């Protein structure tokens, strides 16, 4: 075993050495844009990692904190990004991808896409740019340079424009699971003759708070209903069940038990095929939301992005003439 371990280690070191050699040509300047894996980068010297980052102009995928701290040593870290190039071919909103592309280049926010009188008098002097912080979900976020103008622009933008699909999905998923869990508790208490007043008040309050948040933070108010919650839960759990089957964990009784312990609807809705009527019910709030956006004449780039993310055909949502349903 020791001999095998030695051979594996030797191969790894040799591979990194070969890679490092391909990076050195003229005075140690990196000439190749090939990106080594995270494991390979960790075996490289600090100076070679900085040279790699300098040539790339961004922090690679699957990086850890050390990559970001080393990137702060490069000449490009935190420099302003070209707004036109950055937003070319993108939907203009503050989504996960835009944030990631900015942060991997040392900017806390994506570049402002257009002149906005709302922030014209705000300072555009950069600050920050180093270190990182722990986000609300417990993950680590890299630091980045930003100006007051950028911060105010994006804060205002997210409160006045349609939200990215992933933001909406995260929000409705939390609402749906909380509401259905308490609804199940209420149903159980009702069957067992227990007090249901507190559960009923909690359910009503959850819908009230969700409606208030939808109006404040621009989440679709069409998604705030017991029916929307019910079908969102069904469709997510169906996707999770498919992963359970595909991974082979369906053969593990404990995995199956743990999975269904977090399912708050009839299990047949998760394991059996759905009818077209059920699919329509699951898509109902999305169809209503998209029709509202078109009626309000929002940019079609938003609508097209939603259609793609939700795998919905335009004719299905808006009818044959595109006028809406």
C-alpha positions as CSV (number, residue, x, y, z in Angstrom):
1,X,0.0,0.0,0.0
2,X,2.8,2.4,0.8
3,X,4.4,1.7,-2.6
4,X,1.1,2.4,-4.3
5,X,0.6,5.6,-2.3
6,X,4.1,6.7,-3.3
7,X,3.5,6.0,-7.0
8,X,0.2,8.0,-6.9
9,X,1.9,10.9,-5.2
10,X,4.8,10.8,-7.7
11,X,2.3,10.9,-10.6
12,X,0.5,13.9,-9.1
13,X,3.7,15.8,-8.6
14,X,4.9,14.9,-12.1
15,X,1.6,16.1,-13.6
16,X,1.8,19.4,-11.8
17,X,5.5,19.8,-12.8
18,X,4.6,19.2,-16.4
19,X,1.8,21.7,-16.2
20,X,4.0,24.2,-14.5
21,X,6.6,23.8,-17.2
22,X,4.0,24.5,-19.9
23,X,3.3,27.8,-18.1
24,X,6.9,29.0,-18.3
25,X,8.3,30.2,-21.5
26,X,9.5,33.8,-21.5
27,X,10.9,34.9,-18.2
28,X,8.4,32.7,-16.3
29,X,5.4,34.3,-17.9
30,X,2.4,32.0,-18.3
31,X,1.7,31.3,-21.9
32,X,-1.0,28.7,-21.6
33,X,-4.7,29.4,-20.7
34,X,-5.3,25.8,-19.7
35,X,-6.9,25.8,-16.3
36,X,-5.7,23.0,-13.9
37,X,-8.2,21.4,-11.6
38,X,-8.6,22.7,-8.0
39,X,-6.5,19.8,-6.7
40,X,-3.7,20.6,-9.1
41,X,-3.8,24.3,-8.3
42,X,-3.4,23.5,-4.6
43,X,-0.2,21.6,-5.4
44,X,1.3,24.5,-7.4
45,X,3.5,27.0,-5.8
46,X,2.0,30.3,-4.6
47,X,3.9,32.3,-7.3
48,X,2.7,29.9,-10.1
49,X,-0.9,30.2,-8.9
50,X,-0.7,34.0,-9.0
51,X,0.9,33.9,-12.5
52,X,-1.9,31.6,-13.7
53,X,-4.6,34.0,-12.2
54,X,-2.8,37.0,-13.8
55,X,-3.0,35.4,-17.2
56,X,-6.6,34.2,-16.9
57,X,-8.0,37.5,-15.7
58,X,-10.5,35.9,-13.4
59,X,-10.8,33.3,-10.7
60,X,-11.6,29.8,-12.1
61,X,-14.7,27.7,-11.4
62,X,-14.7,25.5,-8.3
63,X,-12.2,27.8,-6.5
64,X,-11.8,28.1,-2.8
65,X,-10.9,31.1,-0.6
66,X,-7.2,30.7,-1.3
67,X,-7.7,31.4,-5.0
68,X,-9.6,34.6,-4.2
69,X,-7.0,35.8,-1.7
70,X,-4.3,35.2,-4.3
71,X,-6.3,36.9,-7.0
72,X,-6.1,40.1,-4.9
73,X,-2.4,40.1,-5.8
74,X,-3.1,40.4,-9.6
75,X,-3.1,43.6,-11.6
76,X,-6.7,43.0,-12.8
77,X,-8.4,42.4,-9.4
78,X,-11.2,44.9,-8.8
79,X,-10.8,46.8,-12.0
80,X,-14.0,48.2,-13.6
81,X,-15.7,45.9,-16.0
82,X,-16.8,46.9,-19.5
83,X,-20.6,47.3,-19.2
84,X,-21.3,46.7,-22.9
85,X,-19.3,43.5,-23.1
86,X,-20.5,42.2,-19.8
87,X,-24.2,42.5,-20.6
88,X,-23.9,41.5,-24.2
89,X,-26.3,38.5,-24.7
90,X,-27.4,38.6,-21.1
91,X,-30.7,39.4,-19.5
92,X,-30.2,42.5,-17.3
93,X,-30.9,41.5,-13.8
94,X,-29.0,40.7,-10.7
95,X,-28.9,36.9,-10.9
96,X,-26.5,34.3,-9.5
97,X,-24.5,34.1,-12.7
98,X,-24.0,37.9,-13.1
99,X,-23.0,38.2,-9.5
100,X,-20.5,35.3,-9.8
101,X,-19.0,36.7,-13.0
102,X,-18.4,40.0,-11.3
103,X,-17.0,38.6,-8.0
104,X,-14.6,36.3,-9.8
105,X,-13.0,39.5,-11.2
106,X,-12.9,41.4,-7.9
107,X,-16.1,43.4,-8.3
108,X,-18.9,43.2,-5.7
109,X,-21.5,44.1,-8.2
110,X,-22.0,43.7,-12.0
111,X,-21.4,46.9,-13.9
112,X,-24.3,49.3,-14.1
113,X,-25.9,48.6,-17.5
114,X,-27.2,52.0,-18.3
115,X,-27.3,55.6,-17.0
116,X,-29.9,55.9,-14.3
117,X,-30.9,59.4,-12.9
118,X,-31.8,57.7,-9.7
119,X,-28.2,57.3,-8.8
120,X,-26.6,60.2,-10.7
121,X,-25.7,62.0,-7.5
122,X,-24.3,59.0,-5.7
123,X,-20.5,58.6,-5.3
124,X,-18.9,56.5,-7.9
125,X,-15.6,56.2,-6.1
126,X,-14.5,52.6,-5.4
127,X,-14.1,51.2,-2.0
128,X,-13.6,47.7,-0.4
129,X,-12.1,45.0,-2.6
130,X,-10.3,42.6,-0.2
131,X,-11.2,39.7,2.2
132,X,-14.6,38.1,2.2
133,X,-17.6,37.5,4.4
134,X,-20.1,34.8,5.5
135,X,-23.4,35.0,3.8
136,X,-26.8,34.5,5.4
137,X,-26.9,30.9,4.2
138,X,-23.6,30.2,5.9
139,X,-21.5,30.1,2.8
140,X,-18.4,32.2,2.1
141,X,-18.5,35.1,-0.3
142,X,-15.5,36.8,-1.7
143,X,-15.0,40.5,-1.3
144,X,-14.9,43.0,-4.2
145,X,-14.6,46.6,-5.0
146,X,-17.7,48.7,-5.4
147,X,-19.0,52.2,-5.4
148,X,-22.0,53.6,-3.5
149,X,-23.6,54.3,-6.9
150,X,-23.3,50.6,-7.9
151,X,-24.7,49.4,-4.5
152,X,-27.7,51.8,-4.7
153,X,-28.4,51.0,-8.3
154,X,-28.6,47.3,-7.8
155,X,-30.6,47.5,-4.6
156,X,-33.1,49.7,-6.3
157,X,-33.1,47.6,-9.4
158,X,-34.0,44.4,-7.6
159,X,-37.0,46.2,-5.9
160,X,-38.4,47.6,-9.2
161,X,-37.8,44.8,-11.8
162,X,-38.8,41.2,-12.3
163,X,-36.6,38.8,-10.3
164,X,-34.4,36.0,-11.8
165,X,-36.1,32.6,-11.9
166,X,-33.7,31.1,-9.3
167,X,-34.6,33.9,-6.8
168,X,-38.3,33.3,-7.3
169,X,-37.8,29.5,-7.0
170,X,-35.9,29.7,-3.7
171,X,-38.5,32.0,-2.3
172,X,-41.6,30.0,-3.2
173,X,-39.9,26.8,-2.1
174,X,-39.4,28.1,1.4
175,X,-42.9,29.4,1.5
176,X,-44.4,26.2,0.2
177,X,-42.6,23.9,2.5
178,X,-43.4,25.9,5.6
179,X,-47.1,26.3,4.7
180,X,-47.6,22.6,3.8
181,X,-45.7,21.3,6.8
182,X,-48.0,23.3,9.1
183,X,-51.0,22.3,7.0
184,X,-50.1,18.7,7.6
185,X,-49.8,19.3,11.3
186,X,-53.3,20.9,11.3
187,X,-54.8,18.0,9.5
188,X,-53.3,15.5,11.9
189,X,-54.5,17.5,14.9
190,X,-58.0,17.7,13.4
191,X,-58.1,13.9,12.9
192,X,-56.9,13.4,16.5
193,X,-59.4,15.9,18.0
194,X,-56.6,18.3,19.1
195,X,-56.7,22.1,19.1
196,X,-56.3,23.5,15.6
197,X,-56.7,27.2,16.3
198,X,-53.0,28.0,16.5
199,X,-52.2,26.1,13.3
200,X,-55.0,27.9,11.4
201,X,-53.8,31.3,12.5
202,X,-50.2,30.4,11.5
203,X,-51.4,29.4,8.0
204,X,-53.3,32.6,7.6
205,X,-50.4,34.6,8.8
206,X,-47.9,32.9,6.5
207,X,-50.0,33.8,3.5
208,X,-50.3,37.4,4.8
209,X,-46.6,37.8,5.2
210,X,-45.9,36.2,1.8
211,X,-48.3,38.6,0.1
212,X,-46.7,41.5,1.9
213,X,-43.2,40.4,0.9
214,X,-44.3,39.7,-2.7
215,X,-45.4,43.3,-3.0
216,X,-42.3,44.7,-1.3
217,X,-39.6,42.6,-2.9
218,X,-41.2,42.0,-6.3
219,X,-41.9,38.3,-6.0
220,X,-44.9,37.2,-8.2
221,X,-48.1,37.6,-6.2
222,X,-49.5,34.9,-8.4
223,X,-47.4,32.4,-6.5
224,X,-48.9,33.2,-3.1
225,X,-51.7,30.7,-2.7
226,X,-52.2,27.2,-1.2
227,X,-52.6,25.8,-4.8
228,X,-49.3,27.3,-6.0
229,X,-47.5,26.0,-2.8
230,X,-49.0,22.6,-3.3
231,X,-47.9,22.1,-6.9
232,X,-44.5,23.7,-6.3
233,X,-43.9,21.1,-3.6
234,X,-45.1,18.3,-5.8
235,X,-42.9,19.2,-8.8
236,X,-39.8,19.7,-6.7
237,X,-40.3,16.5,-4.8
238,X,-40.8,14.7,-8.1
239,X,-37.5,16.0,-9.4
240,X,-35.8,14.9,-6.1
241,X,-37.4,11.5,-6.4
242,X,-36.0,11.1,-9.9
243,X,-32.6,11.8,-8.5
244,X,-33.1,9.3,-5.8
245,X,-33.9,6.6,-8.4
246,X,-31.1,7.6,-10.8
247,X,-28.5,7.5,-8.0
248,X,-29.6,4.0,-6.9
249,X,-30.4,5.3,-3.4
250,X,-34.0,4.2,-4.0
251,X,-32.7,0.7,-3.0
252,X,-31.8,2.0,0.5
253,X,-34.8,1.9,2.8
254,X,-33.4,4.6,5.1
255,X,-32.9,7.0,2.2
256,X,-36.5,6.4,1.0
257,X,-37.9,6.9,4.5
258,X,-35.9,10.1,5.0
259,X,-37.1,11.4,1.7
260,X,-40.8,10.8,2.2
261,X,-40.6,12.2,5.7
262,X,-40.2,15.6,4.0
263,X,-43.0,15.0,1.5
264,X,-46.3,16.7,2.5
265,X,-48.6,15.5,-0.3
266,X,-50.0,12.2,-1.4
267,X,-46.9,10.0,-2.3
268,X,-48.6,8.9,-5.5
269,X,-48.2,12.4,-6.8
270,X,-44.4,12.0,-6.5
271,X,-44.0,8.4,-7.8
272,X,-46.8,8.2,-10.5
273,X,-47.2,10.0,-13.8
274,X,-49.2,13.2,-13.8
275,X,-52.1,14.0,-16.1
276,X,-52.0,17.0,-18.4
277,X,-54.6,18.7,-16.1
278,X,-52.2,18.3,-13.2
279,X,-49.3,19.7,-15.2
280,X,-51.5,22.7,-16.1
281,X,-52.4,23.2,-12.4
282,X,-48.7,23.2,-11.6
283,X,-47.9,25.8,-14.2
284,X,-51.0,28.0,-13.5
285,X,-49.3,30.7,-11.4
286,X,-46.4,30.9,-13.9
287,X,-48.8,31.3,-16.9
288,X,-50.7,34.0,-15.0
289,X,-47.4,35.8,-14.0
290,X,-46.0,35.8,-17.5
291,X,-49.3,37.1,-19.0
292,X,-49.2,39.9,-16.5
293,X,-45.6,40.8,-17.5
294,X,-46.6,41.0,-21.2
295,X,-49.6,43.0,-20.4
296,X,-47.4,45.4,-18.4
297,X,-45.1,45.5,-21.4
298,X,-41.9,44.3,-19.7
299,X,-39.0,43.6,-21.9
300,X,-39.4,40.4,-23.8
301,X,-35.9,39.3,-22.6
302,X,-37.4,38.7,-19.2
303,X,-40.3,36.7,-20.5
304,X,-38.0,34.6,-22.8
305,X,-35.7,33.8,-19.8
306,X,-38.6,32.7,-17.7
307,X,-40.0,30.5,-20.6
308,X,-36.6,28.8,-20.9
309,X,-36.0,28.4,-17.2
310,X,-39.5,26.9,-16.6
311,X,-39.4,24.9,-19.8
312,X,-42.7,26.4,-21.1
313,X,-43.6,26.9,-24.7
314,X,-44.7,30.5,-25.7
315,X,-47.9,29.2,-27.4
316,X,-48.8,27.2,-24.2
317,X,-48.5,30.4,-22.1
318,X,-49.8,33.1,-24.5
319,X,-52.0,31.2,-26.9
320,X,-51.6,30.8,-30.7
321,X,-51.9,34.5,-31.4
322,X,-49.5,35.5,-28.6
323,X,-52.1,37.9,-27.2
324,X,-52.3,36.0,-23.8
325,X,-54.8,33.9,-22.0
